[in-house]
Structures are given as structure tokens and as C-alpha cells.
Amino acid sequence: METKITLKLNKNVIERARDYAESHNRSLSGIIEAYLQSLTLQDDTSKKEEIEISPFVKSMSSGINIPVDLDYKEEYSNYLTQKYK
């Protein structure tokens, strides 16, 4: 169910948001709805469980340090080599 809402915002913010929406081929309403939905999902712990987080993202958020000298191209190459053996 869709409902209209009236917001009072700074004119410059609205203009920049419209430009952003147009440059990303999205509607301003859609962007605002997605943002509000993301805010409300953060507070709803029951819905957090429905969102699957990739293992890579989980490793980043768990405090595991990535070595400074990590050669990601080599790591990816090794991964592809193993995958397509």
C-alpha cells in the first residue's frame, strides 16, 4: 500500500537529491523509501536474520585484520585456479 507524505526540506538538498536520482536512473521517492527501509530494518532484529551476509563481509566486520601487503590479484588468481581445476 502506497501513501503520500509531505516533507519540508532545504531547497538545495532537494535539488541535489533530484540530480542524484536522475543520474542514477532512480526516482527520488524510491531512494527515500529505500533509505527509510534500511533505517527501520537496523532497529528490527527479527528482520536482520532474514538478510544473508556473505562470509567475506562477516570476516571484515569481525575485526580480522587484512595484511597490508596482501596481493588481492594473486589471491583472486589462486581462487580461480582452484575453482576451475
VEXNUZA-736133 format. One record per residue: x, y, z negated of N, C-alpha, C, CB in turn. Coordinates in steps of 0.001 Angstrom, whole numbers, plus 500000, padded with zeros to 6 digits. Glycine has a CB too. Example, Ala and Ser with C-alpha at 12.3 -4.5 7.8 and 13.67 -1.06 7.14 Angstrom:
BEGIN
{nX = 513190 nY = 494310 nZ = 492200 caX = 512300 caY = 495500 caZ = 492200 cX = 513200 cY = 496700 cZ = 492200 cbX = 511308 cbY = 495527 cbZ = 490954}
{nX = 512850 nY = 497750 nZ = 492920 caX = 513670 caY = 498940 caZ = 492860 cX = 512900 cY = 500030 cZ = 492130 cbX = 514084 cbY = 499402 cbZ = 494275}
//
This chain:
BEGIN
{nX = 500841 nY = 498835 nZ = 500000 caX = 500000 caY = 500000 caZ = 500000 cX = 500893 cY = 501237 cZ = 500000 cbX = 499039 cbY = 499993 cbZ = 498787}
{nX = 500662 nY = 502124 nZ = 500929 caX = 501439 caY = 503351 caZ = 501008 cX = 500665 cY = 504501 cZ = 500404 cbX = 501816 cbY = 503663 cbZ = 502453}
{nX = 501369 nY = 505361 nZ = 499690 caX = 500775 caY = 506517 caZ = 499041 cX = 501627 cY = 507735 cZ = 499334 cbX = 500634 cbY = 506295 cbZ = 497518}
{nX = 500982 nY = 508859 nZ = 499571 caX = 501714 caY = 510097 caZ = 499813 cX = 502146 cY = 510706 cZ = 498490 cbX = 500856 cbY = 511097 cbZ = 500613}
{nX = 503272 nY = 511417 nZ = 498535 caX = 503807 caY = 512082 caZ = 497361 cX = 504348 cY = 513445 cZ = 497800 cbX = 504922 cbY = 511217 cbZ = 496673}
{nX = 504222 nY = 514419 nZ = 496965 caX = 504761 caY = 515744 caZ = 497246 cX = 505950 cY = 515987 cZ = 496334 cbX = 503681 cbY = 516845 cbZ = 497057}
{nX = 507071 nY = 516396 nZ = 496933 caX = 508287 caY = 516667 caZ = 496176 cX = 508729 cY = 518101 cZ = 496431 cbX = 509411 cbY = 515669 cbZ = 496555}
{nX = 509254 nY = 518743 nZ = 495418 caX = 509846 caY = 520062 caZ = 495577 cX = 511355 cY = 519890 cZ = 495512 cbX = 509331 cbY = 521068 cbZ = 494484}
{nX = 512020 nY = 520177 nZ = 496646 caX = 513465 caY = 520024 caZ = 496730 cX = 514079 cY = 521269 cZ = 497350 cbX = 513836 cbY = 518773 cbZ = 497546}
{nX = 515357 nY = 521442 nZ = 497118 caX = 516092 caY = 522532 caZ = 497712 cX = 516048 cY = 522415 cZ = 499235 cbX = 517542 cbY = 522546 cbZ = 497204}
{nX = 515813 nY = 523523 nZ = 499910 caX = 515658 caY = 523528 caZ = 501367 cX = 516905 cY = 522987 cZ = 502060 cbX = 515355 cbY = 524944 cbZ = 501864}
{nX = 518089 nY = 523358 nZ = 501572 caX = 519336 caY = 522883 caZ = 502189 cX = 519483 cY = 521371 cZ = 502047 cbX = 520547 cbY = 523586 cbZ = 501559}
{nX = 519072 nY = 520855 nZ = 500907 caX = 519134 caY = 519405 caZ = 500689 cX = 518214 cY = 518695 cZ = 501683 cbX = 518737 cbY = 519045 cbZ = 499225}
{nX = 517023 nY = 519221 nZ = 501865 caX = 516072 caY = 518614 caZ = 502799 cX = 516627 cY = 518632 cZ = 504220 cbX = 514718 cbY = 519350 cbZ = 502748}
{nX = 517200 nY = 519753 nZ = 504628 caX = 517753 caY = 519858 caZ = 505989 cX = 518898 cY = 518875 cZ = 506197 cbX = 518241 cbY = 521290 cbZ = 506263}
{nX = 519796 nY = 518779 nZ = 505218 caX = 520903 caY = 517828 caZ = 505336 cX = 520396 cY = 516389 cZ = 505340 cbX = 521901 cbY = 518027 cbZ = 504191}
{nX = 519385 nY = 516116 nZ = 504529 caX = 518817 caY = 514761 caZ = 504477 cX = 518141 cY = 514403 cZ = 505800 cbX = 517805 cbY = 514642 cbZ = 503316}
{nX = 517454 nY = 515349 nZ = 506394 caX = 516823 caY = 515099 caZ = 507705 cX = 517882 cY = 514837 cZ = 508772 cbX = 515936 cbY = 516300 cbZ = 508124}
{nX = 518951 nY = 515618 nZ = 508761 caX = 520037 caY = 515391 caZ = 509713 cX = 520653 cY = 514012 cZ = 509521 cbX = 521111 cbY = 516472 cbZ = 509567}
{nX = 520858 nY = 513655 nZ = 508257 caX = 521417 caY = 512333 caZ = 507951 cX = 520491 cY = 511225 cZ = 508457 cbX = 521647 cbY = 512181 cbZ = 506429}
{nX = 519216 nY = 511347 nZ = 508161 caX = 518250 caY = 510325 caZ = 508581 cX = 518234 cY = 510200 cZ = 510106 cbX = 516833 cbY = 510666 cbZ = 508057}
{nX = 518246 nY = 511333 nZ = 510786 caX = 518215 caY = 511308 caZ = 512249 cX = 519481 cY = 510674 cZ = 512813 cbX = 518046 cbY = 512726 cbZ = 512806}
{nX = 520623 nY = 511011 nZ = 512246 caX = 521887 caY = 510463 caZ = 512757 cX = 522014 cY = 508965 cZ = 512500 cbX = 523064 cbY = 511190 cbZ = 512124}
{nX = 521261 nY = 508452 nZ = 511516 caX = 521294 caY = 507014 caZ = 511209 cX = 520047 cY = 506285 cZ = 511701 cbX = 521445 cbY = 506804 cbZ = 509709}
{nX = 519269 nY = 506965 nZ = 512550 caX = 518053 caY = 506383 caZ = 513139 cX = 517113 cY = 505806 cZ = 512088 cbX = 518424 cbY = 505297 cbZ = 514130}
{nX = 516913 nY = 506575 nZ = 511025 caX = 516008 caY = 506157 caZ = 509956 cX = 515085 cY = 507309 cZ = 509638 cbX = 516789 cbY = 505705 cbZ = 508688}
{nX = 513986 nY = 506992 nZ = 508989 caX = 513080 caY = 508051 caZ = 508552 cX = 513507 cY = 508523 cZ = 507173 cbX = 511603 cbY = 507562 cbZ = 508538}
{nX = 513251 nY = 509783 nZ = 506904 caX = 513577 caY = 510326 caZ = 505592 cX = 512774 cY = 509604 cZ = 504519 cbX = 513305 cbY = 511842 cbZ = 505544}
{nX = 511520 nY = 509309 nZ = 504808 caX = 510683 caY = 508568 caZ = 503854 cX = 511279 cY = 507193 cZ = 503550 cbX = 509251 cbY = 508410 cbZ = 504405}
{nX = 511767 nY = 506529 nZ = 504592 caX = 512360 caY = 505207 caZ = 504401 cX = 513605 cY = 505250 cZ = 503544 cbX = 512688 cbY = 504592 cbZ = 505731}
{nX = 514427 nY = 506275 nZ = 503741 caX = 515647 caY = 506421 caZ = 502945 cX = 515300 cY = 506680 cZ = 501486 cbX = 516524 cbY = 507563 cbZ = 503495}
{nX = 514346 nY = 507564 nZ = 501262 caX = 513943 caY = 507878 caZ = 499880 cX = 513318 cY = 506654 cZ = 499221 cbX = 512947 cbY = 509067 cbZ = 499853}
{nX = 512495 nY = 505931 nZ = 499961 caX = 511879 caY = 504734 caZ = 499394 cX = 512933 cY = 503696 cZ = 499015 cbX = 510881 cbY = 504131 cbZ = 500385}
{nX = 513929 nY = 503482 nZ = 499905 caX = 514986 caY = 502514 caZ = 499612 cX = 515790 cY = 502936 cZ = 498387 cbX = 515915 cbY = 502353 cbZ = 500820}
{nX = 516056 nY = 504230 nZ = 498275 caX = 516808 caY = 504727 caZ = 497124 cX = 516023 cY = 504522 cZ = 495833 cbX = 517147 cbY = 506213 cbZ = 497306}
{nX = 514745 nY = 504890 nZ = 495845 caX = 513933 caY = 504725 caZ = 494636 cX = 513785 cY = 503255 cZ = 494268 cbX = 512550 cbY = 505356 cbZ = 494830}
{nX = 513669 nY = 502424 nZ = 495295 caX = 513560 caY = 500990 caZ = 495021 cX = 514852 cY = 500468 cZ = 494389 cbX = 513245 cbY = 500211 cbZ = 496321}
{nX = 516000 nY = 500927 nZ = 494886 caX = 517259 caY = 500470 caZ = 494294 cX = 517391 cY = 500936 cZ = 492850 cbX = 518448 cbY = 500974 cbZ = 495116}
{nX = 516921 nY = 502137 nZ = 492555 caX = 516955 caY = 502631 caZ = 491177 cX = 516084 cY = 501791 cZ = 490261 cbX = 516507 cbY = 504084 cbZ = 491123}
{nX = 514896 nY = 501480 nZ = 490721 caX = 513967 caY = 500752 caZ = 489867 cX = 514360 cY = 499285 cZ = 489735 cbX = 512554 cbY = 500864 cbZ = 490415}
{nX = 515019 nY = 498721 nZ = 490732 caX = 515482 caY = 497334 caZ = 490628 cX = 516610 cY = 497212 cZ = 489616 cbX = 515947 cbY = 496817 cbZ = 491996}
{nX = 517421 nY = 498259 nZ = 489458 caX = 518508 caY = 498212 caZ = 488486 cX = 517972 cY = 498057 cZ = 487075 cbX = 519365 cbY = 499467 cbZ = 488584}
{nX = 516807 nY = 498624 nZ = 486803 caX = 516228 caY = 498557 caZ = 485468 cX = 515384 cY = 497310 cZ = 485240 cbX = 515393 cbY = 499771 cbZ = 485221}
{nX = 515052 nY = 496609 nZ = 486305 caX = 514188 caY = 495438 caZ = 486194 cX = 515041 cY = 494175 cZ = 486234 cbX = 513127 cbY = 495421 cbZ = 487327}
{nX = 515374 nY = 493639 nZ = 485077 caX = 516274 caY = 492493 caZ = 485016 cX = 515690 cY = 491249 cZ = 485655 cbX = 516629 cbY = 492200 cbZ = 483594}
{nX = 514374 nY = 491115 nZ = 485670 caX = 513785 caY = 489919 caZ = 486283 cX = 513990 cY = 489922 cZ = 487784 cbX = 512292 cbY = 489827 cbZ = 485960}
{nX = 514038 nY = 491087 nZ = 488405 caX = 514244 caY = 491156 caZ = 489846 cX = 515716 cY = 491072 cZ = 490213 cbX = 513650 cbY = 492433 cbZ = 490398}
{nX = 516607 nY = 491365 nZ = 489273 caX = 518032 caY = 491267 caZ = 489548 cX = 518408 cY = 489839 cZ = 489902 cbX = 518847 cbY = 491750 cbZ = 488348}
{nX = 517747 nY = 488884 nZ = 489288 caX = 518060 caY = 487487 caZ = 489527 cX = 517726 cY = 487073 cZ = 490944 cbX = 517323 cbY = 486612 cbZ = 488548}
{nX = 516802 nY = 487782 nZ = 491609 caX = 516423 caY = 487444 caZ = 492970 cX = 517470 cY = 487875 cZ = 493980 cbX = 515100 cbY = 488072 cbZ = 493308}
{nX = 518326 nY = 488823 nZ = 493631 caX = 519337 caY = 489329 caZ = 494541 cX = 520574 cY = 488447 cZ = 494433 cbX = 519678 cbY = 490814 cbZ = 494232}
{nX = 520978 nY = 487853 nZ = 495558 caX = 522148 caY = 486980 caZ = 495547 cX = 523389 cY = 487818 cZ = 495820 cbX = 522007 cbY = 485838 cbZ = 496596}
{nX = 524362 nY = 487699 nZ = 494966 caX = 525610 caY = 488431 caZ = 495106 cX = 526673 cY = 487462 cZ = 495583 cbX = 526027 cbY = 489111 cbZ = 493769}
{nX = 527400 nY = 487871 nZ = 496630 caX = 528412 caY = 486981 caZ = 497203 cX = 529535 cY = 486744 cZ = 496198 cbX = 528981 cbY = 487572 cbZ = 498514}
{nX = 530215 nY = 485604 nZ = 496306 caX = 531320 caY = 485305 caZ = 495387 cX = 532422 cY = 486364 cZ = 495429 cbX = 531912 cbY = 483947 cbZ = 495716}
{nX = 532681 nY = 486925 nZ = 496605 caX = 533714 caY = 487951 caZ = 496717 cX = 533351 cY = 489179 cZ = 495889 cbX = 533921 cbY = 488345 cbZ = 498184}
{nX = 532103 nY = 489614 nZ = 495978 caX = 531659 caY = 490784 caZ = 495213 cX = 531709 cY = 490468 cZ = 493723 cbX = 530223 cbY = 491213 cbZ = 495631}
{nX = 531297 nY = 489267 nZ = 493349 caX = 531362 caY = 488872 caZ = 491941 cX = 532799 cY = 488916 cZ = 491432 cbX = 530774 cbY = 487464 cbZ = 491749}
{nX = 533755 nY = 488460 nZ = 492246 caX = 535156 caY = 488471 caZ = 491811 cX = 535658 cY = 489893 cZ = 491632 cbX = 536040 cbY = 487727 cbZ = 492819}
{nX = 535189 nY = 490807 nZ = 492445 caX = 535604 caY = 492201 caZ = 492318 cX = 535042 cY = 492813 cZ = 491036 cbX = 535148 cbY = 493014 cbZ = 493543}
{nX = 533813 nY = 492468 nZ = 490705 caX = 533181 caY = 493076 caZ = 489540 cX = 533597 cY = 492413 cZ = 488230 cbX = 531684 cbY = 493015 cbZ = 489683}
{nX = 534262 nY = 491282 nZ = 488302 caX = 534641 caY = 490581 caZ = 487078 cX = 535962 cY = 491060 cZ = 486503 cbX = 534717 cbY = 489109 cbZ = 487338}
{nX = 536603 nY = 492001 nZ = 487160 caX = 537845 caY = 492532 caZ = 486635 cX = 539079 cY = 491826 cZ = 487136 cbX = 537823 cbY = 492475 cbZ = 485171}
{nX = 538925 nY = 490901 nZ = 488066 caX = 540091 caY = 490234 caZ = 488645 cX = 540853 cY = 491257 cZ = 489474 cbX = 539674 cbY = 488995 cbZ = 489519}
{nX = 542139 nY = 491368 nZ = 489225 caX = 542954 caY = 492331 caZ = 489963 cX = 543417 cY = 491743 cZ = 491280 cbX = 544159 cbY = 492767 cbZ = 489131}
{nX = 543253 nY = 492499 nZ = 492344 caX = 543746 caY = 492106 caZ = 493657 cX = 545171 cY = 492620 cZ = 493759 cbX = 542840 cbY = 492666 cbZ = 494822}
{nX = 546116 nY = 491753 nZ = 494124 caX = 547510 caY = 492189 caZ = 494212 cX = 547672 cY = 493363 cZ = 495185 cbX = 548402 cbY = 491019 cbZ = 494650}
{nX = 548540 nY = 494294 nZ = 494826 caX = 548765 caY = 495472 caZ = 495655 cX = 549361 cY = 495080 cZ = 497007 cbX = 549688 cbY = 496465 cbZ = 494933}
{nX = 550199 nY = 494053 nZ = 497017 caX = 550869 caY = 493647 caZ = 498250 cX = 550096 cY = 492574 cZ = 499023 cbX = 552255 cbY = 493139 cbZ = 497931}
{nX = 548825 nY = 492411 nZ = 498754 caX = 548010 caY = 491405 caZ = 499437 cX = 547928 cY = 491722 cZ = 500926 cbX = 546592 cbY = 491339 cbZ = 498822}
{nX = 548274 nY = 490746 nZ = 501745 caX = 548165 caY = 490902 caZ = 503196 cX = 546825 cY = 490296 cZ = 503614 cbX = 549378 cbY = 490213 cbZ = 503955}
{nX = 545814 nY = 491146 nZ = 503682 caX = 544473 caY = 490636 caZ = 503953 cX = 544357 cY = 490030 cZ = 505350 cbX = 543453 cbY = 491747 cbZ = 503791}
{nX = 545141 nY = 490533 nZ = 506297 caX = 545093 caY = 489970 caZ = 507656 cX = 545621 cY = 488540 cZ = 507658 cbX = 545913 cbY = 490842 cbZ = 508640}
{nX = 546690 nY = 488320 nZ = 506920 caX = 547242 caY = 486969 caZ = 506819 cX = 546270 cY = 486045 cZ = 506079 cbX = 548610 cbY = 486997 cbZ = 506100}
{nX = 545674 nY = 486534 nZ = 505010 caX = 544698 caY = 485742 caZ = 504261 cX = 543515 cY = 485359 cZ = 505144 cbX = 544209 cbY = 486516 cbZ = 503030}
{nX = 543047 nY = 486306 nZ = 505924 caX = 541910 caY = 486035 caZ = 506811 cX = 542318 cY = 485048 cZ = 507899 cbX = 541381 cbY = 487345 cbZ = 507445}
{nX = 543512 nY = 485203 nZ = 508417 caX = 544018 caY = 484273 caZ = 509420 cX = 544099 cY = 482860 cZ = 508852 cbX = 545395 cbY = 484723 cbZ = 509925}
{nX = 544604 nY = 482740 nZ = 507627 caX = 544666 caY = 481425 caZ = 506968 cX = 543270 cY = 480842 cZ = 506778 cbX = 545378 cbY = 481536 cbZ = 505604}
{nX = 542348 nY = 481689 nZ = 506397 caX = 540966 caY = 481242 caZ = 506217 cX = 540402 cY = 480686 cZ = 507516 cbX = 540088 cbY = 482394 cbZ = 505713}
{nX = 540591 nY = 481428 nZ = 508611 caX = 540066 caY = 480980 caZ = 509902 cX = 540739 cY = 479698 cZ = 510368 cbX = 540247 cbY = 482067 cbZ = 510952}
{nX = 542045 nY = 479574 nZ = 510101 caX = 542778 caY = 478364 caZ = 510468 cX = 542182 cY = 477152 cZ = 509747 cbX = 544284 cbY = 478513 cbZ = 510127}
{nX = 541931 nY = 477303 nZ = 508457 caX = 541331 caY = 476218 caZ = 507674 cX = 539908 cY = 475911 cZ = 508128 cbX = 541333 cbY = 476575 cbZ = 506191}
{nX = 539162 nY = 476952 nZ = 508428 caX = 537755 caY = 476788 caZ = 508807 cX = 537610 cY = 476019 cZ = 510110 cbX = 537079 cbY = 478146 cbZ = 508934}
{nX = 538475 nY = 476302 nZ = 511068 caX = 538332 caY = 475700 caZ = 512397 cX = 539311 cY = 474576 cZ = 512663 cbX = 538498 cbY = 476746 cbZ = 513446}
{nX = 539798 nY = 473897 nZ = 511636 caX = 540660 caY = 472718 caZ = 511807 cX = 539888 cY = 471595 cZ = 512405 cbX = 541269 cbY = 472277 cbZ = 510486}
//
